[in-house]
Amino acid sequence: MPEHQHYVKSESLPCLGAADKHIRSMTGTIISVVVQTVGVSRWPELLLALVNCLNCNDLNHMEGAMDALSKSHLKNVIEYMLQVNKDIDEEVALESYEEGVCNLW
């Protein structure tokens, strides 16, 4: 993967919780474009970051993650998360995925 893609990916994730709503929105757009370009499976840190933001008590982080997930290319992230764990119950599948990702770190 080109160096500039690594740079964009590493610098984007911390901006999910930026205080400025415009920065959070632009971050979601950037993340969406990167996912479209390289695929969600080639950016495992993204899924962990989104889960952590959604579980965070900080409203900016939660809004940043929700904004990113609402972008057109990130709608496939939820589908990907469900496919990782083949459980027919979506809630169980997402919970199992989250536990698995957290255990990687």
C-alpha positions as CSV (number, residue, x, y, z in Angstrom):
1,M,0.0,0.0,0.0
2,P,1.4,3.4,-0.9
3,E,2.8,5.5,1.9
4,H,0.3,8.3,1.4
5,Q,-2.6,5.9,2.0
6,H,-1.0,4.8,5.3
7,Y,-0.6,8.5,6.3
8,V,-4.2,9.4,5.4
9,K,-5.5,6.3,7.3
10,S,-3.5,7.0,10.4
11,E,-4.3,10.7,10.5
12,S,-8.0,10.3,9.8
13,L,-9.0,8.0,12.7
14,P,-8.2,10.5,15.5
15,C,-10.3,13.1,13.8
16,L,-13.5,11.1,14.2
17,G,-13.9,12.8,17.6
18,A,-12.9,16.3,16.6
19,A,-14.8,19.1,18.4
20,D,-15.6,20.8,15.0
21,K,-18.6,19.1,13.3
22,H,-17.2,20.0,9.9
23,I,-14.0,18.2,10.6
24,R,-15.9,15.1,11.8
25,S,-18.0,15.2,8.6
26,M,-15.0,15.6,6.3
27,T,-13.3,12.7,8.2
28,G,-16.3,10.5,7.5
29,T,-16.0,11.4,3.8
30,I,-12.3,10.7,3.7
31,I,-12.8,7.4,5.4
32,S,-15.5,6.5,3.0
33,V,-13.3,7.2,0.0
34,V,-10.4,5.2,1.5
35,V,-12.7,2.2,2.1
36,Q,-14.0,2.4,-1.4
37,T,-10.4,2.5,-2.7
38,V,-8.7,-0.2,-0.6
39,G,-11.7,-2.1,1.0
40,V,-12.7,-2.4,4.6
41,S,-10.8,-5.7,5.0
42,R,-7.5,-3.9,4.3
43,W,-8.2,-1.4,7.1
44,P,-8.9,-3.5,10.3
45,E,-8.0,-0.6,12.5
46,L,-11.1,1.3,11.1
47,L,-13.5,-1.2,12.5
48,L,-12.0,-1.1,16.0
49,A,-11.9,2.7,15.9
50,L,-15.6,2.9,14.9
51,V,-16.6,0.4,17.7
52,N,-14.6,2.3,20.2
53,C,-16.1,5.7,19.2
54,L,-19.6,4.2,19.4
55,N,-18.9,2.8,22.9
56,C,-17.3,6.1,24.0
57,N,-19.2,8.5,26.4
58,D,-18.0,11.5,24.3
59,L,-20.8,12.8,22.0
60,N,-18.2,14.0,19.4
61,H,-16.8,10.5,19.1
62,M,-20.2,8.9,18.8
63,E,-21.4,11.4,16.2
64,G,-18.1,11.1,14.3
65,A,-18.6,7.3,14.1
66,M,-22.2,7.6,13.2
67,D,-21.4,10.2,10.5
68,A,-18.8,7.9,9.0
69,L,-21.1,4.9,9.0
70,S,-23.8,6.9,7.3
71,K,-21.6,7.6,4.3
72,S,-22.6,5.6,1.2
73,H,-19.4,3.4,1.1
74,L,-19.4,2.6,4.7
75,K,-22.8,1.0,4.8
76,N,-21.0,-2.2,3.7
77,V,-19.0,-2.1,7.0
78,I,-21.9,-3.3,9.0
79,E,-22.6,-6.1,6.5
80,Y,-18.9,-7.0,6.7
81,M,-19.0,-7.1,10.5
82,L,-22.0,-9.5,10.4
83,Q,-20.4,-11.7,7.8
84,V,-17.3,-12.1,10.0
85,N,-19.4,-13.9,12.5
86,K,-22.0,-16.2,10.8
87,D,-24.5,-16.1,13.7
88,I,-28.0,-15.6,12.4
89,D,-28.8,-13.2,15.3
90,E,-27.3,-9.8,14.2
91,E,-26.9,-8.6,17.8
92,V,-24.9,-11.7,18.8
93,A,-22.8,-11.5,15.6
94,L,-21.9,-7.8,16.2
95,E,-21.1,-8.5,19.8
96,S,-18.9,-11.5,18.9
97,Y,-17.1,-9.4,16.3
98,E,-16.5,-6.6,18.7
99,E,-15.0,-9.0,21.3
100,G,-12.8,-10.6,18.6
101,V,-11.5,-7.3,17.4
102,C,-10.8,-6.1,20.9
103,N,-8.9,-9.3,21.6
104,L,-6.6,-8.6,18.7
105,W,-5.3,-5.4,20.4
